[in-house]
Amino acid sequence: MIVTSRNEERFFGQIAHIVSEKVNGPRYDPSFPKDQIDAEPNLLVMCERHHNEVDTFVTDWPTERLRGLRRDVLEQTANGWQPWLPRLQAISYANPIRLGHLALLRGVRIDLPFGAPSRSGLDTFMWIQSVLDGLSKLNIETRRLTVDFNLRTLIPGDLLVFDRQVRTLHGVPMDAAETPLTGDLDIDPLIYFSRGGIRVVMPIDPKWITTQTAFLDFTQGVVHLAGLCQIKRRLPPSNPPTTKRKPRGQFLASPLLLGIGALPHDADLEERRVFQAWDTETDEETWIGPWTTGFADETT
């Protein structure tokens, strides 16, 4: 349905109705609600050839068969984004070199772009599409930052999925996109988050930032991001980055994929295993669960 000619892409898909609105139309059903004719469950996107085929050979393509086809397509789409990845609606950062290395170490060869995104229209779209196509072939074990996850249990090599508010430091303007990392966490652009006094720090290589808008996100001070990172090593609490609040412990991690989380968010990342109960000793309501201490601060 997408045709490329002279470096230009055109979409030639057509919207096909499963149940036609017209009395003499394909699969017309007088009992089908009129207000549902153009609703999403009654629609398919097809190329012109197959649209004509299903509307011409109606006996071969009855209503239930097309509905089954639609269900199959939706299931394939849902499964295309593997459960080990965060659900994203936009990609702000992706490091295909590290992602490709990750796959090779697990015996899987995937095709990923080895150059940086051009950040110019269609080229960026194709670059991101190439990354997603490669990742769809992987399904590996990750640790997920659920509400009651204890960051102290992380070890080097762990892959961590998160979807939460993070802090940004030392953002770079787009005209400095090719500036290499120095290794100094008081200079390099980075994002970080903390929980229970443990901090996870991720240096951001400007080369892998996808768009100009993403550059702005990494300079906001605070931004909500979903992503995948790999824990590299544990750092002493006294090590940079230098911030007002010192952590009790911290980890250095490599960000592999960052972006805006899809809605609704992954259910397991939002589940709260805490509940409000009546404390018989104090005769008042209180929060019970893994985050009983400082629960209000964590929710904020």
N, C-alpha and C positions, 0 to 999 in steps of 0.2 A: 504493500500500500504506500510505501515511500520510494520515490524514484529520484535518483541523483543524475543531474545533467549539467555539465560545465560548472561543477562545484556548487550547484544550487540544488536544494532538496525541495520536492513538492509532495504533498500528502494527497493521495487519490482515494482515500477510504470513503465509503458511503454508509449512511445509517440505514439499516434494514429493520423493518418492523416484523416481529414474529406474527402477531395478529394484525391484519389489515383493518383500517378504518372503513374502507370502501366495501360495499355489499358484494361486488364482483371481484374484490381483491383477494390475494392469497391468504388462506387460513382465516377468512372472515368468520367471526363468531358473534352472533347477535346478543349473546348474553355477556360478552366481555365489556366491562365498564368503560364508557366513553372517555372518562377523565384519566384512564390509565393507558390510553393508546400511545401517547408520547412519553410515558414514564419510563425510567431506566430499565426496569425488569422486562419490558416488552421490546427492547432495542438491542441490536447487534451492530458492530462496525465491521464491514466487509469490503473486500475489493469489488470492483464493478462486475467482474466475471462471476464471482460466487453469489453476489447479490442477485444477478439475473438468473442464475441457476436455481437458487432456492425459491425464487418467486415464479419461475416457469414450471419446474418439475415439482409441483406442490405435493403430489402423492409420495414422492421420495423424501420430501422434507416437511413432514407434518409438524404441528405445533410442539408436541412433546419432544420430538427429536431436536428441534432448534433450542428448546429450553434446556435440554440436556447438554447441547453443545455450549450454550452460554455458561452453564454451571462448570463444565470442564475448563473453559477458558479462565473463569474467575479463580478456580482452584489452582491452575497453573501460575496465574499471576501472583496469587498469595504465596505460593511456595517458591516463587522465583527469588523472593527476598528471604534468604535462609534465616531460621530462628536464632542463629548465633550472632546475627547482626542487629544493631538497633534499627528501628523503623524510622526512615527519614523522608521528609518531603522536599528537602533541598540539601545539596552537598556544598559545604564551605571549604573543605580541606580533604585531600586524599593523597597518600604517599604510595604510589603504585610500586615503587622499588621494594619497600618493606613488605607490602602485601604480597608481591610476587615471591619474595624470599620466604615468607611465611608458608606459602603454598608448596614451594619446592621442598622445604624441609619435611613436609608431610606427604611427599611423593606425588604431588599433583602439579602438572604444568598448566598454567593459565596464561592467556594472552592479555597483557596489560600494556598501556602506553608507558614508555620509559622516558619521555620528555615531559616537561612541565606544561600545564594548560596555557593556551594562548590568551585566555580571558577575552576573547573577541567572538561574541555571538555564536554562530553555528559550530565553530571549531571547538569551543568550550563544551557545547552540548555533546558533540561526538566523543570528546575526551572522557567526559563523565559517563556516557553510555558504555564506552569500552571498559571502564573500571567496573561498572555494575555487571556487565556481561561476564567478566572474568570472575567476580566474586560469587556469582550465582552458581558456579561449579564447585564451590567449597561448602563444607558443612563441618565445622570443627568445634571443639569444646571451648567454652568461655566461662568466665565467672561474671556474674551480673550484679550490678550495684543496686540491690533491692534495699528497701527501707531499713531492714535489720542486718544488713551485711556488715561484718566487722573488718575494716580496712587493715587491721593488724595481722590478719591471716594471709595477706598477699605475699607471694614469693616471686623472685625474678623469673621471668618467662611467662607469667600469667597473662592471659588476655582478658581485659576487663571491659564490659559493656556498661555504659552509663547514659542517663538522660536527666540532666539536672542543671541548676544554675552554677556557673563557673566564673572565676575572676580572671581578668586579663591584665597582663603587664607588658610594658615596653613594645606596644604595637608599632608597626612600621607603615609608612605611607606607600602607596602603590608604586611610586617611582623608585622605591628602594627594594623592589621585589626580589632582585637577584643578590641581595646582601647575604653572605653566608653566615651561618651560626658561628659564634666564637667559643661556645662551651662555658661561658660565664653566665650563670643564671641571674645575675644582676644587670645584664646587658641584653641578652637574647630575648626576643618576644616569646611569651609563654602564656599558658592558661593553667589554672590550678583550682582545686577544690579541697575542702577539709571536712572531716567528720570525726567526732570523738577525739580531737586533738591530733589526728593523723592527716597529713597533707599529701596529695598526689600532684606532682608538678610535671607538665608536659611542654617542652620547648617546641615552638612553632617555626618550621622552616618556611619562610615566605614564598619559596619557589613553588610549594604545593597548594597555595591558596588559590581557589578557583575563580573568584570574581571580585570586582571592585567593591561590591557590597560586603563581601566576606572580609575584605581588608578593614572596612569600617567596624564590623562586628568585633574584630580582634583588638580594637582600640577603645571599646565602650566602658571598660572597667568591670562591668558585670554583664553577662549574656547567658542565655539558656541554650545549651548545646546537648545534642545526643552524639554519642560516638563510641569508637573502639580504640583502645590503647593497649600497649604491651609494657608490662612492668620490666624495667631494666635492672635497677638495683635500689637498695635502701640507702638513704642519705642521712648523715647526722642531723639532728634538729637545728644545730647551729649553722649549718650550711645555707648559702643563698637558695632561693631568693630572699632578700631582706624585706620584710613586711612588718607592719605594726604589731601583729600578733605572731609570736613564735610558736611553731608546732611542737608537740611532744615527740613526734617522729614523722618522717616523710619518705616518700618514694619518688624516684625519677622514672618517668614513663615516656615511651614514644607514641605520639598520636598517629594512628593509621587512617582513621576515617572520622570526620567531624561534620556536623550539619544541623539543620533544624529538624527536630523530632516531629514525626507524623502524629496526627490526632485521629483517634485516641492514642495515648501513649501505651507502650507495652504494659500490659496489666501487671506482670510480675515485678516490674520496676517501681510501681506505684503502691503496691499492696502494703498496708500498714498492719503489722501484727501487734498493735496496741489497742487497748480499749479502756473506756471510762468505767470505773467501778466505785462502790461505796466502801470507804475505809472505816471499819467498825471501831478501830482504836481512836481515830481522830474525829469520827462521826462527820466526815465530809467526803465529797467526791474527789477522786484522784485518778491519774493516768497509770495504768499498769502495763508492763511489757518491756521489751529490750531497751527502749529509749525513755524509761521512766525519768531518769535524771537528765535535765536539760532538754526535755522533749519539745517545749515551746520554741526554744532557740533553733532546733533542727528543722522544725516545720517552717519557720520563717526563712 
